[in-house]
Amino acid sequence: MRVTLHETTRLDYAADSLAGLSVGDSLGAQYFAPGRKVGVIPPPVWEWTDDTEMACSVVWMLHEAGHIDPDRLAVAFADRCEPYRGYGAGAFVILHNIRKGTHWAVAAAEVFDGEGSCGNGAAMRVAPLGAYFAGSLSKAVSEAEVSAKVTHAHPEGVAGAIAVAVAACHAASARFAGERPSARRFLEAVAVSTPDGVVKRGLNRALRMPSVSIAEAAYELGSGGEVTAQDTVPFTIWVAARHLDDYPSAVLSCIEAGGDIDTTGAIVGGIVGAFVGRPGIPQDWLAAREPLPDWLP
């Protein structure tokens, strides 16, 4: 389905998704601290990580141009990179090289013995882009691909970003239509638009797991322990499909599963946030999250 939405509405959907992403990221990150217990919400302030920092640059880019300009986005990623936010070694090398003047396409292709990164970094930041392109699935796919390739030259890293963007696009489109899709229909819609490969095979496995526990889903699909798109995206889409209208349950499922909790929380939070909007996010959670950067429109 293709619909025409006012630019203000698109930016609102992206902002709602970013709110969900940043809260999921910042809450999830708290559970890496010693002594944190699952089921106990930690006290504020919840500092966000590189997931949110990069997602803010994606939203900034959409404000600036209404699409992804990879040259400008690469410079924004590199200039705004604060290493203490938890950037992976590969991402840090890529962004450092971009800051030194290496073209983003070269910097992204050089890492991991020339294979490029298949990490979950492109997927963790892209949900607001998918929400922005609600009603325009083809644009969500093509712009997600462009946004991913700035740092992720490996096809699986790109596929993970496309899958998350498609999920957020469908979530925001369902919100606009006033209809909550079934978990199966949501998963099918994401899988059919995801490029062939390991990520897509994981989504197809998720389709065969309609009623398993969180622990079993994390065991079968991965919950980001390997920090790859293949090991992260299928599980997060499964969680989002299951809890699309229940933001707290969605994010708490990621915490229960363990693994790369800040990133799974960010991905799931960004998708579900696109459906429920900021009113669907607990207001005390929003208040506990560290404020977003001053440079964000």
ZIRAUR-V977327 format. One record per pair of residues at least 24 apart in sequence whose C-alpha atoms are under 10 Angstrom apart, sorted by the first residue. I is the first residue (numbers start at 1). GAP is how many residues later the second one is. Records with the same first field share a line. If there is no record, write none. Layout:
I: GAP / GAP
This chain:
1: 133 / 134 / 135 / 136 / 137 / 169 / 172
2: 131 / 132 / 133 / 134 / 135 / 136 / 137 / 171
3: 130 / 131 / 132 / 133 / 134 / 170 / 173
4: 129 / 130 / 131 / 132
5: 127 / 128 / 129 / 130 / 131 / 171
7: 56 / 59 / 125 / 126
8: 55 / 124
9: 123 / 125 / 167
10: 52 / 53 / 56 / 118 / 119 / 120 / 121 / 122 / 123 / 124 / 125 / 162
11: 48 / 51 / 52 / 55 / 117 / 118 / 120 / 121 / 122
12: 116 / 119 / 120 / 262 / 265 / 266
13: 115 / 116 / 117 / 118 / 119 / 120 / 121 / 155 / 156 / 159 / 160 / 162 / 163 / 260 / 261 / 262 / 263 / 264 / 265
14: 44 / 45 / 48 / 49 / 112 / 113 / 114 / 115 / 116 / 117 / 118 / 119 / 120 / 154 / 155 / 158 / 256 / 259 / 260 / 263
15: 41 / 44 / 113 / 114 / 116 / 117 / 255 / 258 / 259 / 262 / 263 / 282
16: 112 / 115 / 116 / 156 / 253 / 254 / 255 / 256 / 257 / 258 / 259 / 260 / 261 / 262 / 263 / 264 / 265
17: 38 / 42 / 109 / 110 / 111 / 112 / 113 / 114 / 115 / 151 / 154 / 155 / 249 / 250 / 251 / 252 / 253 / 254 / 255 / 256 / 257 / 258 / 259 / 260 / 261
18: 34 / 37 / 38 / 40 / 41 / 107 / 108 / 109 / 110 / 111 / 113 / 248 / 249 / 251 / 252 / 253 / 255 / 256 / 259 / 260 / 274
19: 33 / 37 / 109 / 247 / 250 / 251 / 254 / 255 / 258 / 259 / 262 / 267 / 270 / 273
20: 107 / 108 / 227 / 231 / 245 / 246 / 247 / 248 / 249 / 250 / 251 / 252 / 253 / 254 / 255 / 256 / 257 / 258 / 260 / 261 / 262 / 265 / 266
21: 27 / 30 / 31 / 34 / 35 / 103 / 104 / 105 / 106 / 107 / 230 / 241 / 242 / 243 / 244 / 245 / 246 / 247 / 248 / 249 / 250 / 251 / 252 / 253
22: 24 / 25 / 26 / 27 / 29 / 30 / 31 / 33 / 34 / 103 / 240 / 241 / 243 / 244 / 245 / 247 / 248 / 251 / 264 / 267 / 268 / 269 / 270
23: 24 / 25 / 29 / 228 / 239 / 242 / 243 / 246 / 247 / 250 / 258 / 259 / 262 / 263 / 264 / 265 / 266 / 267
24: 24 / 27 / 28 / 223 / 224 / 226 / 227 / 228 / 230 / 231 / 237 / 238 / 239 / 240 / 241 / 242 / 243 / 244 / 245 / 246 / 249 / 257 / 261 / 262 / 265
25: 24 / 25 / 26 / 27 / 99 / 226 / 236 / 237 / 238 / 239 / 240 / 241 / 242 / 243 / 244 / 245 / 264
26: 25 / 26 / 235 / 236 / 237 / 239 / 240 / 259 / 260 / 262 / 263 / 264
27: 224 / 225 / 228 / 234 / 235 / 238 / 239 / 258 / 259 / 261 / 262
28: 223 / 224 / 226 / 227 / 230 / 232 / 233 / 234 / 235 / 236 / 237 / 238
29: 57 / 226 / 231 / 232 / 233 / 234 / 236 / 237
30: 225 / 231 / 232
31: 224 / 227 / 230 / 231
32: 226 / 227 / 228 / 229 / 230
37: 218 / 219
38: 214 / 217 / 218 / 219 / 220
39: 213 / 216 / 217
41: 211 / 244
42: 246
43: 242 / 245
44: 240 / 241 / 243 / 244 / 245 / 246
45: 240 / 242 / 243 / 244 / 245 / 246
46: 239 / 240 / 241 / 242 / 243 / 244 / 245
47: 38 / 241 / 242 / 243 / 244 / 245
48: 37 / 38 / 214 / 218 / 241 / 242 / 243 / 244
49: 33 / 34 / 35 / 36 / 37 / 38 / 213 / 214 / 217
50: 27 / 30 / 31 / 32 / 33 / 34 / 35 / 36 / 37 / 38 / 41 / 71 / 74 / 75 / 212 / 213
51: 34 / 35 / 36 / 69 / 70 / 71 / 72 / 73 / 74 / 75 / 211 / 212 / 213 / 214 / 215 / 216
52: 33 / 72 / 73 / 210 / 211 / 214 / 240 / 241
53: 24 / 27 / 28 / 29 / 32 / 72 / 239 / 240 / 243
54: 24 / 26 / 27 / 67 / 68 / 70 / 71 / 72
55: 66 / 67 / 68 / 69 / 70 / 71 / 72 / 73 / 74 / 211 / 215
56: 69 / 70 / 72 / 236 / 237 / 239 / 240 / 241
57: 68 / 236 / 238 / 239
58: 67 / 68 / 69 / 70 / 71 / 89 / 238
59: 66 / 67 / 68 / 69 / 70 / 73 / 237 / 238
60: 235 / 236 / 237
61: 68 / 235 / 236
62: 66 / 67 / 70
63: 233 / 234
64: 233
66: 63 / 66 / 67
67: 62 / 65 / 66 / 72 / 73 / 76 / 77 / 79 / 80
68: 61 / 74 / 75 / 76 / 77 / 78 / 79
69: 74 / 77 / 78 / 81
70: 34 / 35 / 73 / 76 / 77 / 78 / 79 / 80 / 81
71: 32 / 33 / 34 / 79
72: 78
73: 31 / 73 / 74 / 77
74: 24 / 25 / 29 / 30 / 31 / 73 / 75 / 76 / 77
75: 24 / 26 / 28 / 29 / 75
77: 73 / 74
78: 26
80: 213 / 215
87: 34
88: 31 / 33 / 139
90: 26 / 27 / 29 / 61 / 62
91: 26 / 28 / 30 / 60 / 61
94: 56 / 57 / 58
95: 55 / 56
98: 53
103: 47
104: 45 / 46 / 47 / 48 / 49
105: 44 / 45 / 46 / 47 / 48
106: 44 / 45 / 47
107: 43 / 44 / 45 / 46
108: 40 / 41 / 42 / 43 / 44 / 45 / 46
109: 40 / 41 / 42 / 43 / 44 / 45
110: 43
111: 40 / 41 / 42 / 43
112: 42
114: 39 / 40
115: 37 / 38 / 39 / 40
116: 33 / 35 / 36 / 37 / 38 / 39 / 40 / 41
117: 32 / 34 / 35 / 36 / 37 / 38 / 39 / 40 / 41 / 111 / 112
118: 33 / 34 / 35 / 36 / 37 / 38 / 39 / 40 / 41 / 42 / 109 / 110 / 111 / 112 / 113
119: 32 / 33 / 34 / 35 / 37 / 38 / 39 / 41 / 105 / 107 / 108 / 109 / 110 / 111 / 112 / 113
120: 28 / 32 / 36 / 37 / 38 / 40 / 41 / 104 / 106 / 107 / 108 / 109 / 110 / 111 / 112 / 113 / 140 / 143 / 144 / 147
121: 27 / 30 / 31 / 36 / 37 / 39 / 40 / 106 / 107 / 108 / 142
122: 25 / 26 / 27 / 28 / 29 / 30 / 35 / 36 / 37 / 38 / 39 / 40 / 42 / 107
123: 24 / 25 / 29 / 34 / 35 / 36 / 37 / 38 / 39 / 40 / 41 / 42 / 105 / 106 / 109 / 110 / 140 / 141 / 143 / 144
124: 36 / 37 / 40 / 41 / 105 / 108 / 109 / 138 / 139 / 140 / 141 / 142 / 143 / 144 / 145 / 146
125: 36 / 39 / 40 / 138 / 141 / 142 / 145
126: 34 / 35 / 36 / 37 / 38 / 39 / 40 / 42 / 140 / 141 / 144 / 145
127: 34 / 35 / 36 / 37 / 38 / 39 / 40 / 41 / 42 / 44 / 139 / 140 / 141 / 142 / 143 / 144 / 145 / 146 / 147
128: 36 / 37 / 40 / 41 / 44 / 139 / 142 / 143 / 145 / 146
129: 35 / 36 / 37 / 39 / 40 / 141
130: 31 / 32 / 33 / 34 / 35 / 36 / 37 / 38 / 39 / 40 / 41 / 42 / 43 / 140 / 141 / 144
131: 34 / 35 / 36 / 37 / 38 / 39 / 40 / 41 / 42 / 139 / 140 / 142 / 143 / 144
132: 33 / 36 / 37 / 40 / 41 / 142
133: 32 / 33 / 35 / 36 / 37 / 39 / 40
134: 31 / 32 / 34 / 35 / 36 / 37 / 38 / 39 / 40 / 41 / 42 / 140
135: 34 / 35 / 36 / 37 / 38 / 39 / 41 / 42
136: 30 / 33 / 34 / 37
137: 28 / 29 / 30 / 32 / 33 / 36 / 56
138: 28 / 55
139: 26 / 27 / 30
140: 24 / 25 / 26 / 27 / 28 / 29 / 30
141: 24 / 25 / 28 / 52 / 53 / 54
155: 40 / 41 / 42 / 43 / 44 / 74
156: 39 / 40 / 41 / 42 / 43 / 44 / 72 / 73 / 74
157: 42 / 71 / 72 / 73 / 76
158: 36 / 37 / 41 / 71
159: 34 / 35 / 36 / 37 / 38 / 39 / 40 / 41 / 70 / 71 / 74
160: 34 / 35 / 37 / 38 / 39 / 40 / 68 / 69 / 70 / 71 / 72 / 73 / 74
161: 33 / 68 / 72 / 106
162: 28 / 31 / 32 / 33
163: 24 / 26 / 27 / 28 / 29 / 30 / 31 / 32 / 36 / 37 / 40 / 66 / 70 / 71 / 74
164: 26 / 30 / 69 / 70 / 72 / 73 / 103 / 104 / 106 / 107
165: 25 / 29 / 102 / 105 / 106
166: 24 / 25 / 26 / 27 / 28 / 105
167: 24 / 26 / 70 / 73 / 74 / 100 / 101 / 103 / 104 / 105 / 107
168: 69 / 72 / 99 / 100 / 101 / 102 / 103 / 104 / 105 / 106 / 107
169: 102 / 105 / 106
170: 101 / 104 / 105
171: 69 / 70 / 73 / 74 / 99 / 100 / 101 / 102 / 103 / 104 / 105
172: 99 / 100 / 101 / 102 / 103 / 104 / 105
173: 101 / 102
174: 100 / 101
175: 70 / 99 / 100 / 101 / 102
176: 99
178: 97
179: 96
180: 61 / 64 / 65 / 95
181: 60 / 61 / 63 / 64
182: 59 / 60 / 61 / 62
183: 24 / 27 / 54 / 55 / 56 / 57 / 58 / 59 / 60 / 61
184: 24 / 25 / 26 / 54 / 57 / 58
185: 56
186: 51 / 52 / 54 / 55 / 56 / 58
187: 47 / 50 / 51 / 52 / 53 / 54 / 55
188: 53
190: 44 / 47 / 51
191: 43 / 46
197: 33
198: 31 / 32 / 33 / 36
199: 29 / 30 / 31 / 32 / 33 / 34 / 35
200: 30 / 33 / 34
201: 29 / 33
202: 28 / 29 / 30 / 31 / 32 / 33 / 35 / 36
203: 27 / 30 / 31 / 32 / 33 / 34 / 35
204: 30
205: 29 / 30 / 33
206: 28 / 29 / 30 / 31 / 32 / 33
207: 27 / 31
209: 29
210: 28 / 32
211: 31
213: 40 / 44
214: 24 / 25 / 39 / 40 / 42 / 43 / 44
215: 38 / 39 / 41 / 42 / 43
216: 41
217: 40
218: 35 / 36 / 38 / 39 / 40 / 41
219: 38
222: 35 / 36 / 37 / 38
223: 31 / 32 / 34 / 35 / 36 / 37 / 38 / 40 / 41
224: 33 / 34 / 35 / 36 / 37 / 38 / 39 / 40
225: 33 / 34 / 35 / 36
226: 33 / 34
227: 32 / 33 / 36
228: 32
231: 28 / 29
232: 27 / 28 / 31 / 32 / 35
233: 30 / 31 / 34 / 35
235: 29 / 33
236: 27 / 28 / 29 / 30 / 31 / 32 / 33 / 35
237: 27 / 30 / 31 / 34 / 35
238: 30
239: 25 / 26 / 28 / 29 / 32 / 33
240: 27 / 28 / 29 / 30 / 31 / 32 / 33
241: 27 / 30 / 31
243: 25 / 29
244: 24 / 25 / 27 / 28 / 29 / 30 / 31 / 32
245: 27 / 28 / 29 / 30 / 31 / 32 / 35
246: 26 / 27 / 29 / 30 / 34 / 35
247: 24 / 25 / 26 / 28 / 29 / 30 / 31 / 33 / 34 / 35
248: 24 / 32 / 33 / 34 / 37
